[in-house]
Amino acid sequence: MSNHNKNRRLDKSLETEKGWSLPFFRKRAAIYYDGFNLYHAVDAYKRPYLKWLDLKALARALAPADEVVKRVVWCSAFRPQSKAKMKRHDDYMQALKARGVVARMGHFVSALDGCNSCGHTWHLSIEKQGDVNLALSIAADAEDNLFDVCYLVTADGDHAATARYLKERFPKKKLVLVSPPGRFPNKHILLYADAHIEIEREHLEASLLPQAVRHKKKLLAPPKVIERPEAYDPPELREKGHLKMIVNNG
């Protein structure tokens, strides 16, 4: 028997005995986040520190051991609002980019709405490009064969069209619907999904960004440090800061 065949048999026996497979057999996973859909689900916990979420770490927590996360895409939009909230959003985007997450950003437009009965009118802020950015990202990455397994994080039924396109155009690629925490899976997307999983609070707690994230934008420029916004500090830091303030005032 040749050495090549002996090595193949040895590799196969190791896989069987130890229950693992060689790294180059792992499937390529890509995860696509519906940014605002996930944000509102996390916001419902009323624990702001969970918003400083490392989406790449979360992707790795969701994918099984026989898959390697090759691509993470986050689709969101900047909403005209207070400067403090805008800065937090921008800091978060920069921190995600530093972790290798692809950020596809849309925008908001203001529209006038009103009541036909009483004549009262008001302005609405409407997100633009978010759903389209997510759909096009999945379609383009599938065309470029960048993944074997697609994880779609949303509870928005508008993405049923994206799911249908992916499964009809690329039936061999696996689609996993991921429900944001506390949200039911969308029944229209489930029609096309090969599997469904849910994000639990434990996933969020274990996937937070550090207090400071270093982001090197240019080759020769010094890295930029993105600090976690104070509003996203964990409870223990807030308690320590409060106690310190009392001691200093005493």
Secondary structure, 3 states (H helix, E strand, C coil): CCHHHHHHHHHHHHHHHHCCCCHHHCEEEEEEEEHHHHHHHHHCCCCHHHHCECHHHHHHHHCCCCEEEEEEEEEEEECCCCHHHHHHHHHHHHHHHHCCCEEEEEEEEEEEEECCCCCCEEEEEEEECHHHHHHHHHHHHHHCCCCCEEEEECCCHHHHHHHHHHHHHCCCCEEEEEECCCCCCCHHHHCCCCEEEECCHHHHHCCECCCEEEECCCCCCCCEEEECCHHHCCHHHHHHHHHHHHHHHC
